[in-house]
């Protein structure tokens, strides 16, 4: 959904259901993913600086 949103389709939903997610979980995950994509783009557009106390992903 983040890297190739135009490639998403019904088969992706079925894959999530097969993994045990119900429609509510799929909806909630979609909302969280969409929000993070949105807010990251807003921050990038406004030139928001990263917090120095947050370590890059994988460097925990």
HELIX and SHEET records of a PDB file:
HELIX    1   1 UNK A    5  UNK A    7  5                                   3    
HELIX    2   2 UNK A   10  UNK A   18  1                                   9    
HELIX    3   3 UNK A   23  UNK A   46  1                                  24    
END                                                                             
